[in-house]
Amino acid sequence: MALRDDDSKPIGVLGIGRDVTDKNLLFTELEKFKRFAEHSSQGFGIAKLNAETIYMNASMRTMLNGVLGDGNFKQQFWQYFPLELQSQVRDEIIPQVLREGQWQGELAALHPDGSQFPTHETFFVIRDDQGKPQYIGNIMTDISAQKETEMQLSRAKETAEEATRAKSRLLANMSHEIRTPLNAVLGYTQLLMRDEKFSGNQRERLELILTSSQRLLGLINDILDLSKIESGVLNLRKDYFDLHQEVDDIQTIMAERSSTKGLQLITQIDLPAPYIVKGDRQKIGQILLNLLGNAIKFTPHGSVSLQVMPLPDNNVEFVIGDTGPGIAEKELAELFAAFKQGQAGEDAGGTGLGLALSRHLAEGMGGSLRLSSVLGQGTLAYLMLP
């Protein structure tokens, strides 16, 4: 601009320069962002602080306006949401964004035809160089496919659970139908064995029938218990009993079996006598008999041990150990699955139900059961019960 004296005669020129490097850089960055946003599959939008829409990328325009052009934006951004959500966006979400800087969550938006689709939204404040809020940004993701997948998975889960329940009901019914005549076989076999007319080979055959029937009955009872657990209908008793006496009784039962196999049964009960607890005596005994039975079954020589000790919070831990061949680490995780056995179990025979049932029973009583083993040294089972 010209500089003049008092008589308005030109005496010079005044020039004002401004460095617009930062401004040009900002425009360049904004152009880069716009090109990026226009090709993004996610919706990007910008609104003024009063929620007036001023920009949508192509994905958001397609989702909300149904056109790729600029279109005519609805004046307030919350109008793109269903009527029942507009007040939440207007009165809760936007004030929270202005107050706290951002908001994330799931909502539902409107297609141009008025149909709804589920979205994941991220609202955030866009600030200037001084940190003052200038605009509200929004990232919108259509999660219709995700929700459909979740629904299909939920339906598949319900179908699988119902199939499991149906299988458990079938097993329970079959077990009951088989157990009734089997009890008759056991009863009549025991009566025949009392008859002194049967001796020699006849008595051996009766003993074989009795032993086989008892083993089959034990298997059926295990299947019945497991099916009840899977169906969620296994009822556990809550009776007071002497746990010290129960362990003594189990020791007496298992001492004969270990002695017959030439094994030493070592028992250490660090509980006062009597030790009154409240629980299901029969189920606790069932777990201990199964764990000790396994230890004896898979130990060719040496010893089997049972240690019982009190823990804090009135818990009790049972540790059953053996000097058997041990279990490979890769087999340990599979042993608690129904009908799963390690190599030693397959060689010795059995159903693979015992450990699965024992863990289910322990967890049903609020306890736990775990194994540790070293090949060539033996196995330890840790049973904790409250």
DANORBEL-V909388 format. One record per helix or strand. SS is the DSSP state (2 for helix, 1 for strand). FROM is the first residue (numbers start at 1). TO is the last residue. If there is no record, write none. Layout:
{{SS:FROM:TO} {SS:FROM:TO}}
//
This chain:
{{1:2:4} {1:10:13} {2:21:38} {1:43:48} {1:52:56} {2:58:64} {1:76:76} {2:77:80} {1:81:81} {2:83:100} {1:102:110} {1:116:127} {1:133:142} {2:144:194} {2:201:231} {1:239:242} {2:243:260} {1:264:270} {1:276:279} {2:281:297} {1:303:310} {2:312:314} {1:316:322} {2:329:332} {2:343:348} {2:354:364} {1:368:374} {1:378:385}}
//
